[in-house]
Amino acid sequence: MVESRDTEPQQAATEPLPDKVMAQLTEIVALLSLTGEQYKQQTQITRQTASTEMALSRRSLMLAAGLLVALGAGVVMLWGSVLVFAGYLLYQATASVPLTAASLFILQVAVLYWCLRNMRYSLKQVGFSNTMAQIKSILRFTAEPAGGNNVNRPVD
């Protein structure tokens, strides 16, 4: 009895595999090869998305830096003279220092809010949301589309 058990696996290993099994194994190898190629393509696309987002982030940071320079230099010179002129006109119209000061303060706060709102929008463009979504998709082996559409982001 012991001898028959030892000879059965040897006989099964020496017998040729049926054509159907060979065809299925060939198909599995072909599918694995195709999956590997698609995985490689997806990683290349992710690399391309990362480089594109890097370029867009760099551009947004440059825009934000430009806005800071404009806010610092331009506002000090131009806005100061506009406030002086508006203050003079308001004082001539109302002859009231408190009303003129309050009006100029409200105008200053409104312009500052506008500048900060635009700065916030520019800084929201910095990031790698699409790249991260694609990397998560690759690691999870899911067919979810990459999210993170930056075009319709709210300003506030």
Residue pairs with C-beta under 8 A, 6 or more apart in sequence:
17 25
39 138
42 134
42 137
42 138
43 138
45 134
46 131
46 134
46 135
46 138
49 130
49 131
49 134
49 146
50 128
50 131
53 127
53 128
53 129
53 130
53 131
54 128
56 125
56 150
57 125
57 126
57 127
57 128
59 125
60 122
60 123
60 125
60 126
61 126
63 122
64 119
64 122
64 123
64 126
67 115
67 118
67 119
67 122
68 119
71 115
71 119
75 111
75 115
79 111
83 104
83 107
83 108
86 103
86 104
86 107
87 100
87 101
87 104
90 99
90 100
90 103
90 104
91 97
91 100
94 100
117 155
117 156
120 155
120 156
121 153
121 155
124 150
124 153
125 150
125 153
129 147
129 148
129 150
130 146
130 147
130 148
132 148
133 144
133 146
133 147
133 148
134 146
137 143
137 144
137 146
